[in-house]
Amino acid sequence: MRTTGGELMVRRTRVIRNAAASVAALLLCGGLAPSASATGGPARPNPAAVQLDPYWSPARMADALRGEPGNGPGTGSSTHSVSPTVDGPRPGEYIPPSRSFDGIPQAGTFFWTDATGTGRTCSGSVVRSPGRDLVLSAGHCLKGYSGTSPRRNLAFVPQYHDGLKPFGVFPVASNGVYVAQQYYDLGEHAGAAYDFGFAVTEPNQDGTRLQDAVGGVRLLTGTGYYHAPVRMIGYPAGATKPLQCWSWTTKWVSDDPADPGTFPRIACDAFVGGTSGGPMLVPWPGGWAVIGVIGGYHTGGNTPKVSYSAYFGAATQDLYRAAITGTPPAGPAS
């Protein structure tokens, strides 16, 4: 799958463009329409969301910065941090461009305030779950919210763009953050292969559950490292719109003993800080499936042109199962 010449790149680029057009046709046919509500009766307003909705005003959301060490929900560094070992574009490698757009309902951004009151942000995506309330993101975005940690206005806003909250605000539930115990125990570097997490949300201010409002993507695990086409979406900190890029994933074995593991690697331009937790999506019958998130191997990437995900395997499936069954979440050793 690695780039070896111009002819291969022309073919691959053509395949991605054709696939993008096919998926666009799927969208126009309504393949990603939000699911209908399964409650069967009128929803009741959620007081927590009613309180958070005005707090996250367009100005506050616009001023929010990417999560940084000691300031965000996670105590780890943000995406594309500087490191002594740097993988970047290879000589002659084609880097697919990214562009801003209005987003999709199943992708959005977390907002929270740090200990100083400064707004912070990280990306996420809604995954299908029995409770219709689950968001997937990076472990380094969420790990500071384990157990009874202060919530600090933590909420998820699907399809945020241009200061708008088209589906409202969804607070993260108490004890609703799930990060792998291995990530807590090993830390963000030695535990880079576990840099994923889930957040269980409460209904929005109208009482609507998240997946009922926006639909969801399917979580895929154990599907290997090579996927094409892949649509990556992320929210750069301070930007008014999310970015998207069409590319493909390959297999990358870490060259840094401090960050061991094997990771899906994807080349996409301009994915800077704040895009951590953003989904790597593949077309799937009826919509999308997610095969990775921006996070892992130096928390997602060392340059804005190349990103990584922790591999989604048995550990991801175990964590998902814990989140949907209400198992007490893991946390840092006391």
C-alpha positions, 0 to 999 in steps of 0.5 A: 500500500505504500506509494511507489510511483506516480502511476500508482498514485494516479490510480489510487487518487482516481479510486478515492475520487470515484468512491467519494462520488459514490458515497455522496450519492448514498448520502443524497439517497438518505443513507445517513438519516438520523434514526427515529426516536424509540422512546414512544412518548414525549421526551422530557427536557434534561436540566443539565443540558438546559444549563449547558446550552447557554453556557456554550455560546457561539463566542465561547465555542469559537474561543475554545482551544485544543486540549493541552497537557494538564488543561484538558480532560486528559493530562496528555499532550495534544495531537501532533506534539513534538517528539524526538522521533518523527514520521512525516511525509515520505519523499514523493508521497502524495498528501491528499488535501483537506477542506472545511465543510459544515460537517455530518450529524454523526461527528462533532466536538467535545467542549469543556473548561479547564481548571483556569476556566479556559474553553477546550475542545477535542473531536468525536463521533457517535457510534451505534449502541443499545443505549443510543448515547455513545461517543467515540474519541481519543483516550488522551482527550477523555482520561481526565474525566474518569470516575468522579473527576470534576466535569467542568461543563463537559458536553458533546456538540454534534455537527458543530459549525459556524457557532451553531449547535444544530442538534443541541448540547449533550452532557457527558454522564456522571461516571460515563467516561471509559478509557482502557485501564492499560492506558491509565497504567502505561501512560500516553506514550507506553500505552499509545496502542490504547489511545481510544475512549468512549463517553456516555452522554445524557439527552440534550435540552429537549430530552432527545437521546444522541443517536435518536437525534443524529444517527450513528456510525458502526464500530468496526474492530479486527479489520486490519490496517489497510482501508480505502477509501477512508474519510477522516474528519476533525475539528481544528481548535479555533476553526469555525468548521470541521475538516474532511479528507479522503485518503487511505490507511496503511500499517505503521510499526512504531520506530520509537521504543517509548511509544511501542505498537503498530498503528493505522497510518493515514496521510491527510493535510492540515490536521492540526491540534484539536482534531484528536479523536476525529473519526476515520470512516469507511463507507458501510451499508446504510452509512458509515463505519469507523475503523480508527480515531486520531490518537496514538503514536505521539497522540495522533501524529507528529506533523499536520500531514500524517495521522495515526490511530490506535488499532481497533481490536479486542481491547476496543471491543472490550471497552465498548462492551463495558460502556454499553453495559454500564460496567464501572469505568476504569481509572488511574491507580490511586 
